[in-house]
Amino acid sequence: MTDKRKATLFPKHEKQLAQLGENIRLAAKRRKLTQTQISERTGLSKPTLRKIDRGDGSVSIGHYMLVLSVLGLSADMTKVAADDELGRKLQDIELLKGKAL
């Protein structure tokens, strides 16, 4: 028997994944793609696609990527963390330590 690992997510993150799932579901509907068509094009099972539609955290990011690719939205993944405002602020604080302005 294999032991499946599942990410433990905070409610805030579960809501964000649920929103992602809803966005994916709406994008598929706008393109008039059925679950069967997406399943055939990605090789993913319909139960996995239903989990993606719900924003299930147990589905690998690679599977989300396959679906986004079929929808023509895979380039959106490159936008994640592209504008790292907090990281820049932390870097600026470090750069300014010990230096008078």
Secondary structure, 3 states (H helix, E strand, C coil): CCCCCCCCCCHHHHHHHHHHHHHHHHHHHHCCCCHHHHHHHHCCCHHHHHHHHHCCCCCCHHHHHHHHHHCCCHHHHHHCCCCCHHHHHHHHHHHHCCCCC
